[in-house]
């Protein structure tokens, strides 16, 4: 029922926004991998609500509990089950839309597919489900660290404010130095001011999260249907509110000629094959070529706004939907660790598809 992702390093998420909790079962993690619970909690902290004035004020600590698959701090090779129990639900905030369809939400489509829906925060369609992905993605990051792969995402656009600087000119270690998670301090201040003003206007805006994957070995990805960029695209488009995905030169590449766009090969000082440019975004023929993989993910404005909107109810009657509850004016600051997580899950899965081996042989 499409609640699972991955083939070898595979996750299955469960739970709803206003249910008992949200969790994940992770299969395929190599036995012996050190599971740093503090790191998993750190990653969840980057995603959790209530972080700052430009995020939802819902107060959830998102305390992770590992239920199985870990013994004495190491993965046993059996399924790792993790759960976060919900603490700050306010289901009454949604009683006014129990039979109304919120504009640009999944209310109408879920009703049409299942014949019923959980109107409390959207139930399974809520972005709260993504905390399960972040928890599993943290484990994937721990695995990738063993092979020298690093995944770094950052906010490169909020509304009409776009960071034009190439990622190579940025100090990506500064991404978490500010509440909007933009590594350029000056642009970060402008983004924060914009998002805060939008919040005061009782409205929302969208944005873009850029991601860079370094240290990826040559050969990840499959020909034809399981191309690496196709799987990354599927992973990103499965995240709530995502409206677009592009990698490498993306849409801007269409303005170049082939002579300008082609990435010429040469032999580096280390004796390895490299490319002079990287319009390919580290992927050629659906397979990683050893260069940095980079892509961008577009997020729409959050659908819930604190203004009245026209809609209909389940009886087909015209109604007014009033915004209530605690919601993000812009989702991208909290989406950064989600993009990180999904990218890490994809790379970890493809790595294990290439080499189904014990952790001892990896290191």
N, C-alpha and C positions, 0 to 999 in steps of 0.2 A: 504493500500500500504506500510505497514511496516514502517511508520513514527512515530508510537506510541509505547510506552513501559509502562508496568504496567497494573494492573487490577483495583485497587481502587485508589491508589496514582499514577495517570497515566499522562504521558507526551506525547505531540505531538510536534515535532520540525519542523521548516520550514526555508527556506532561502538557499542562495548559497554564496559561497566564494566571488564572484564578483558581486552579486546582490545588491539590496538596503540595505538589512540587514539580520540578522539571529535571530530567536526567538523561543519561546516555549510557549505552552499553558499547564498549569498544572491544572489537575482536582483532586478532592478528598482530598484537603488539609482541615483539620478540621477548622471550623470557630472558630475564637478567637485566633488562633496562632499568636504571634507577629512576624511580618515580618520585620526583620532588614535589610534595604536596604544597609547599610554600610557593613554588613557582606557578602551579596551577591556580592557587588562590590569588596570586598577583595578577595573572592574566584575567581572571574573573573580575578583579577589582577595577581593571581598566574598562570593562564593559558595563559594570553595575550602574544602576540609576542613582540619582542624588549626588553626583560627583561635584557639580558646580552650578552656578547660576544659569548656565546655558544648556542644562540637561533637565530631564524630568525630576521632580522632587520626591518621587516614590522612594521610600527608604527601605532598601533591601541589602543586607550584608552579603547575600549570595554565598553563604558558607558551604563549601563543598564537603560532602561525606563520601568517602570511598568505601563501597560495600563489598567488593570482591576483586580478585585478580592481582592483589598486591600483598606480598609477605615480606616483612622486614625491610620495607622500603624499595623492593624490587618487583617488577612484573613477573608473574609466575607462568605466563604463556596462556593462561585461561582468560575468559572474558573479564574485562575490567568494567565494573558497574559503578557509576558515580551519580549522586543526586544532590540537588539543592532544594530545600523545603521553602516554600513561599511563606513570607512573614507579614507583608504589609499590603495585602489585598484590600481593596475597597470596592467590593462588588456592587454596592448600592450606587456607586458613581455611574453605573451603566444601566440601571433599571429603567431610565427614561428612553432607552433605545432598544428595549427588549423585543419589540416587534417592528422596529424601524430599520431601514437600510442606510447606513452611513455612507455618504459619497466617497468613492474611491477606496472603500474598504472591501474585505472579503465576505461581508455579511450576505449579500445577495447571491454570490456564487456558491458559498457553502450551503446556503439554504436550497439552492437549485440542485446541487450535487447529492446532498445527504438527506434532505427533507427536514432537517433540524439544524440548529447551530447553538454554540455556546456564546451568548452575547456579552459575557463578562470579559471585557478586554480583548475579545476576538477568539478566546480559547486557544485552539491549536495554531491558528493563524497569527497569533501574537508574536512580536519580535522577542518576547521573553524566551521563546524556544531556543534562541541562538546562544544562550548561556551554556547549553549542553554542548554545542559545537565548539565553543571557546575552551571548555574543559578538556574535550578530546583533542582539540588542536594544540593545547599546551603539551600534551603527551607526545604529539607528533613533533613539536618543536624540540623536545628533549631527545627524540630519536635522531632528528636531522642534525642536531648539534654534534652528534657523534661522528658524522661524516662531513662536517664543515660547511653545512648549508644553513644560511640565515634568511629569515623572512622578515622584511621590514615594510610596514604600511604607514601612510601618513595622509593627512588632509591636504589636498592640493587645490581645492576650490570650495567656496561656500557662497551660494547665490551667484552673483556676478563677479565676485572677487576671485580671480584665478592666479595661482602661483605659476608664473611662466618659466622660472628657472629650471634647468635640467637637474635631474636628481643627483647627478655626479657632482654638482657644484654645491650641494646642500650637506650639512652635517646632520645626518638622519638620527644620530644619537640624541639630538635635542628634541625629537618629536614629542616626547612626554613632558617636556619642560613647561608647557602651557596647556590650558584647559581645552583648547580646540584641537590640539595635536597636529599643529603645522610647524615644521622645523625651521621656518623663516620667522624670526621674532617680530619683525615689522609687519609682515602680512598677517601673522597670528593676531596681533592686536586689532587690526582692521576687521578681521573675521569675527573676533569676539564681540566687538562693538556692533557689527551688523546683526549677528544672531541675537544679541541681547535686545536690540531695538525691535527686531521682528517679534521676539517674545512679548515685549511690552505692547506691541501692536496686536497681540492675540492672533498672530499668524505663524506661518512656518515657511522655511526655504529648504532647497535641496543642496547638493554638493557632490564632490568627487573625492574618492579615496584612491590614491596611487599606491602601488605595491612593487617592491623590488625583491627579487630572490637571487642571492649571491651564492657562489660556491656549488652550484648545481652541476653534477657530472654530465658528460655527454651520454646520450642514449636513452633518456627517460621519455616515455610516450610510445604510442603504438601507431602503426600505419592505419589509414582509412578512418574507422569510426571512433577509435579511442585516442585520437590525437591529443597531445598534452594541452595545447591551447583550447581545444574543444572541451576537455574535462575541467580546465580552469574556468572557462566561460560558464559551463553548467553549474559549477560550484558557486560562482559569484552571483549568477542570476537566480540561484535558489535562496539567496538572502532577501529578507523582507525589504521592500521599497526600492530594490535595484531596478533600474530602467535601461542600463546599457553597460557593455563591456567591450574594451578594445585593448589589444596588446601590440607591442612594438610601435611602429609608426602609425598604426590604426587608420582612422579615416583621413588624417592629414597626409598619409602616404600616397593617396591617389593623385595628388598634385605634382608628385615627382615623376621623372622619367626613369625607366629601368636602369639607365647608366648612372643615375644619381642614387637610386634606391638599393641597388645590389650591394650586398656586404662582401667585399673581397677578402679572400683568405691570405694569411701569411703565417710564417713560423715565428713564434715569440722567443724571447730570450731563454725561456724555460724549455724550449724544444717542442712546445705544444702548438697545435693548430689553433689560430685565433682569427677573428674578423676585424678589419680596419674600422668598420662602422657596425652599428647594431640596430638597423631598422627592423630586423627580423624579431627583435625582442627576445633573443635567446632561444628561439624555436624555429626549426626549419623542417618542412615535411612532417610536422606534427611531433617532432622529436627534439629534445634539448640538444644544443650544440656546444654547451660549456660556457657561453657568455651569460651575462646577467639577464634574467627573465624579468621583464617589467610590463605592467599593465595598469589600466585605469578602470574604475568602477563608478558608474553614475547612480546617485540616489535621488529619488524624487522628494519633493517637500512632504513632510509628514502629513498624512491624510486628515488626522484629527486637528481641527482648529477651534479656537474659542469664539467662534462667530456662528450665527444662525445660518443654516443652509436648507435649501429646498430638497425634498426627497419624497419617497413613498413608503408605505408600510406593507406588511405581509398581506393585508387585505386589498392592496392596490389603491389605497387612498392617499391623496396628497397630504404630506405632513411637513413639519419643520423640525430639523434636527439641530439641537443646541449642544455645543461643545462643553463637556465637563470632564473632570478628572485631572490627572497629572501626566503631561505628555512633553516630549522633546520638541523644541522649536526648530531644531535641525538635528538630524540623526547622525551625521558623519563623525563627530567626535567619539561617539560610542561605537561606531561601526568599524573603526580602525582595527581593534583586536579581533573582530569577527572576520574581516577580510584576511587578516594574518592567519587565523585558525583554519579557514577553508583552504587557503593556499598551502599551508603546511600539511593538511590532510591529503591533498592531491599529490604533492611531491613524495610524501612518505609512502603512499600507496603505490605509486609508480616505481619507487625505488625497490620496494619489496617484491613487486611484480618481476623486476629484472633479476633480483637476487633473493630468493627465499632461503635465507641462511640464518644461522644463530647469531646473536649479537656479538659473541666473541670473535666471529669471523669478519664482522663489519668493522670492528675497531682494530 
